[in-house]
Amino acid sequence: MDWESHRLLGKYLCEHFSFPQEYVGWSIAPDIDAKVMHRYWRHRFSTFKELYEEYPKVTEVPTEDKIAIGVMLCSHLLLDIYTAPIFCFGFYFPASHIPPEFIKELLEEEKYPKYELLKSEEEIFKEKLKPQTASAFMGGVIELLASYAPFVPHQRVNSARRAVEEFANVSLSQIYSLREFDAAFYNMLNEFFARY
């Protein structure tokens, strides 16, 4: 997804969890390295600590609440599975859930009304994302992405969970199911791009 979509989800989650809006800036942090393979280098759960150290050097963002930062970083990974593979569990285990009509859009490079897409995304966020806790949301992101990473070993998923737990100093024992959101968001993207 692009920065506008990431920031839109970040804004919604900050409101939902009562985080200060300044933390929305962290929702685009994994894109700090836009070089070749950037979806490998900074789109991994294991790099949250490095992002925390690097990102404030290039932009002004708050650093006090690591739970808020963890939610923003997880939200970025969540949205990116709908546009291209991300290597959040390592190079050999990419996660993706790309709607076929979106792939067609990329190949044809047709124009579409960006405002309409953002409005549709915001509706899905508000209707389908209602996690009770920030930690349950982060755990849910890991579980959903693991389900779209064929053959990812349980050890890699557990390692990702531990990395986020250690970074944010939380337990991810509760898991918020993102299946309803996933189905709605995937279908919305597919239907939206089928029209253009």
N, C-alpha and C positions, 0 to 999 in steps of 0.2 A: 504494500500500500504506500501511498505517498505521505508526506509529512502532515498534510491537512487531516487525513483520516486518522493517523496516529495521534495527533493533538486532540482531535474530536473525542476519541475514545479516552484519552488521558484526562480530558476535562470532565467527561462523564464520571469516570472512576474517582477522580478527586472529589467531586460533589457527593458521590454515593458514599464514600468512606470518610467524608469530612476532612480531607487533606487540604492544606493550603494550595491554591491554584498555581502557585509558583512551581510546584512539582511537575506540572504538565510538561515542562521543558525536558524532563527525563524520558518522556515517551518517544523521543526521536534519537536518544543517545546511541543506540546500536548502529546508527548510520554514520557515526563519527568517522569511520574508515570506509570511504566509498571507493576504494581501490578494487582491483580484481579479487574475487573471492571474499569480499567483505561480508557476505552472508555466512561465511565460515568463521572468520576471525572474531567478529563481535556479536554474532547472533547465536551465542552459546550461553547456557546457564552458568557454565564454569567461568565465564569472563566478567560476571557482575562486579567482582572486586576490582578488576582492572579498569572497567568502565567508570566505576565510582572514583577512582584515582585520576583518570585521564580527562573525563568529560568536563569537570569544572575548570580545567586549564584552558579550554577553548570557548566556553560560554558561561554566563553567570546563571547558576542554578543553586538552590538550597541543598545542603548536604546533611542536615541534622537527622531526618527521619528515613532510615534505611528501609522501613516497611513500605513507605510511600514510593520510594525509589524502586524497590523490588517489584511492586505492582505495576509501575510505569514500564519497567524493562520487560516484564512478562507480557504486558498488553501489546508491546511492540512485536514480540515473537508471535503472539497469537494472530495478529492481523497479517503478518507476512506470509503465513502458510497458504494464504489464498491467492498469492500472486507469483510465487516462485519457491523452489525448494530452499529450506534453511537447514543448516548443519548444526542444529542445536544440541545434538547428542554425539557429534563427531562427524568426521568426513564421510565415513561409510554408511551413515544412518540419517540421511536427509529426511525432513518432515515436509510434506506438502499436501494441500487439499485444494487444488486449483480448478475452478469451474471451467468446463470446456468452452463456454462462450467467451470467457475472459481470455483464454489462449487465442481464440480466433481474433479477438480485438487487438491483441498484441501483434499478431501477424499482419493484420490488415491496416493497423495504425489509423483507424478511423477516429473522428472526433465524437465526443459525447458530452452531454451537459453535466459538467462537474458539480454544479450546485445541486442538481437533482440527485446525483449519486450520494453526496454528503448528507443530504436530507434523509434519504433512505437508510443510510448507515446509522444515523443518529436515532431514527425510529427503532431500529433493531436493538441498538444498545439499550435504549430506555425500556423496551418491552421484554427483552430476553436476557438481560444481564442483571441479576439481582443477588449477587453473592452476599452471604451474611457477614463474612469476615474477609479481610485482606489475605490472610494466610490460606483460607479455603480457596480463594480465587487463584492464588499463585499455584497451589497444588493442583487445581483443576486445569490450569494451562499446561502444566507438565504432563498430566495424564492424557489430555486431548492430543497434544503434539506427539506423544509416544504412540498413540493409536494410529497416527498418520506417518510414522517412521517404520517402514517394513523391516522386520528382522532386528530391530533394536533390542539388545540384550537387557534383561532386567537390571543388571549391574549398572548399565549406563543411565537408566532412568533413576535408579536409587542414588547414583552419584550426582545427577542433576538436582534431585530433591535435596540432598545434603548440602550442595553448594548454595542453594537459595536459602535454606534454613540457616546456614552459618553466616551468610551475608546479611540477612535481615534479622537474625537472632530471633527466629520464630520456629514453631513446630508446624509442619505441613501434614499433620495427622488427619485433619479434616479436608475432604476434597469436595469442592463445588463442581457439580457436573455441568459442563459447558455444551453438552450434546444438543439441547434445545436451541441455544444460541448458534451453535455451529451449523445446524441444519437450516435455520432461518437465514443466517448471513450468507451461506453458500448459495442457497436458492435465490436470494435477492440479487446477488451478484450475477448469477447465471441468467436470470430473467432480465435484469437490467441490460446487460451487454448483448443479449439476444435481440433487443429492440434497436440496436445501433450497429 
